[in-house]
Every structure is written in structure tokens, then in C-alpha cells.
Amino acid sequence: RGADRGSRRPRPTRASQDDPEAASAPMNVEQLRARIRDVPDFPEPGIVFKDITPLLADPLAFSTAIDLIVLHFGRGNVDKVVGIEARGFIVGSPVAYHFDAGFVPVRKAGKLPSSTTSESYELEYGKATLEIHTDGVTPGERVLIVDDVLATGGTARAAANLVERVGGKVIGLACILELGFLNGRDRLGDLDVFSLIAY
Ligand code: AMP
């Protein structure tokens, strides 16, 4: 399937004119962690929102995060990447590109235009519904689910149920960070759950 895109990186950055080695070195986990911003009481009192936008805005942090996910699951092992609306789209799309995989959105109810299947699940307050196109995944395809934050695991569990219902085989979940004290992994059974940063 054409050129080996994986061989293109690491890319030079502007800083590489001064120090090529430093500029192309990936960041370590603590450098990634330093680019997560805690926003207290958002979107409601008592919640500390983990804001990944500083990480996304830093070219080396963003490319390191994507590269670490691709390295963990390995090229050739994923047919489709399912990104969960909305931050899962941002993280999942470059992961899909580097896998030579297709990208499939899982969206909130009513957003996908064609035939869908849906799954409702409990949130802390109330319910949420996610949907996938019924033809988004071909039966038997190996699917990696991608989101920004794994909290209680309800969202990832619902996405995995959707993928399985349309015939896909979920191989794992990749996320930027995991709130370990909420035990979201426990709801994901045997899936390979890979998070870059644990809290
Ligand atoms: P959960 O279903 O509890 O695992 O929640 C995961 C979803 O809610 C993800 O799509 C996250 O984007 C979002 N989320 C939950 N808690 C947080 C948090 N503390 N900071 C940022 N996003 C969160």
C-alpha cells in the first residue's frame, strides 16, 4: 500500500536548526504530564477537568503521544480506529493514519446521518447515548477504540459494545490519560487498555 509512512518520522522541527538531536527526541511521560491542565469545577462543581489542549498545541508532545500509541499496538494489527466524540476524533485520526487503518466515528445520538445502532449508558447524572454507523466496521475487523480520558469506563464500554454489535473485534482502548482511582479498566474486561499518563 504505497510508501512506508512509519519511516518518515521523527520529523525535524524549527528548533532542529540549532540542536537536531534534542529537537527530534520524543518526550517522556513527565513532559507529557506537564502539558495536561487541571481545570477545577469544570463543567460543574467538584469535577477536576483534565484539559489536553496544551498537549495538543505542542507539536512534539502531540506527535510523541500519537507515536507511543502506534508503537504499543503495532502497525499491521489494527484495521479500524474508532474515535469517540469529540476529543477521541482528534487523537484517533492521526493514530488511524499511521496504522494505515480506517477511521470510524462514534457520536452522540442524532449526529450520524446514515443507518446507526445505539447504546445508552449511565452517567454520574442522567444518561448518555452513543451511536455508530452499522456499516462502519466490516465483520471480523480488528478495532482500536481511542478517547482522550478514561474515567469510569462507561463511555469506552458503550463504544466497545457498539463495535461488537456491528461485528468488529475490539482489540483495545488507547487514551491520553486515565483516572485510575475510578477503576474504569475493570469495566473493560480483557481489553488491552493503554493510557500514556495515569493519575
Ligand atoms: P467515563 O465514561 O466516566 O470513562 O468518562 C469518559 C468520558 O468523559 C471521556 O470521553 C472524557 O472525555 C470525559 N471525561 C470524564 N471525566 C473527565 C475529566 N475529569 N476530565 C476530562 N474529561 C473527562
Residues whose N, C-alpha, C, O or C-beta is under 5 A from the ligand:
A	BS01	AMP	V48 F49 K50 D147 D148 V149 L150 A151 T152 G153 G154 T155 A156 G184
